[in-house]
């Protein structure tokens, strides 16, 4: 794999990861939370900012978009699962410690 293709693959994977994260978030909010929360709720804005920043931090910690992981599919999937596991832990910690009643109690 040449250097230009590796850089392009890193950029595309990073962009698609954030795009999918945001699309899933907004679709779930539209389907599940419709009518339950006012549209000007700051808690959800902070939550989506945290999700994006958390994913970028988790990818940086596990060096997910490194060329040696992108070249081998099995290693890339394993690193993605590790990154996603850390991301879930960070998200649950945010929901627990943020004390934002609007987010944490909407599904109960």
N, C-alpha and C positions, 0 to 999 in steps of 0.2 A: 504494500500500500504506500503510495507516494505521500510526501509531506502535505501537499495542498489538499488531497483528499482526506487525510486524517484531521486536519484543522476544520475542514468543512463538515465532516461527520460529527466532531465535537460540538460545533455550533448548532447543527441541526438537532442533535439529541438533546442538548440543553434547552433549546427553544421549544421543542415538542414536549419535553417533560413539563415545563412551566405552563404551556398551553393546555395540555391535558389536565393538569392539576386545577387550573382555573375554570376550565369548561365543566369538569365534574363538580366542582364546588358550586358554581352558579346554577347548573341544572338541578342539583339536589336542593339547593335553596329555593329554586322556583317550584319544584314539585312538592317538596315536603313542607316547607315553611310558608307557603303562600297563605296569606291571611292571618298568620300568627304573630308576625313581627312587623313593626313599622319599617318602611323603606329607608328612613333616615337614621337607622340604628348604627351608632358608632362602633358597637361591640363587634359586629360582623365585618366592618371595614378593617378594624385592627386584627381580627382573626385571619382574614384573607392576606393581609400584609405579613402576618406571622407565618402563615403557611408557605408563602413564596420565599421569604427569607430563610425559614427553617429548611426547606428543600435545598436551597443553594448552599447553606452551611453543611448539611448532611452530605451533599455531593462533594463538597470541598474536603470534608474530613476523610471520606473513603476514596477520594481521588477517582471518582466514577468515570470521568471522561478521559482518562489517560489512554493513550494510543495502544498500550499493551493489553488493556482490557477490552477495548473496542474491537481489536483484531480477532479475539477468540470469543466466540459466542457463549460458551459455558462459563467462562470467567466473568464475562460481562453480566450475565444473568445472576450469578452468585453475588457479585458486587452490588447489583441493583437491589437484590433482596436484603442484603445487609444494610444498604442505605435506607431502604424503605422501612425496615425494622427500627432503625434509629429515629427516622422521621415520625413514625407512629408513637414512639416513646416520648419524643419532644412535644408532639401535639397533645398527647394525654396529660403531660406535665403542665403544659400551658393552660389547658382547660381546667385542671385541678387547682392550680395556684392563681389563676387570674381572677377568680371570684366573680366572674361575669354571669350573673344569674340568667340572663337572657339566653346565652348560648348553652350553658350546661344543663339547663332544666327543660328545654323545649321538647326533648324527645321522651320525657317521662310521662 
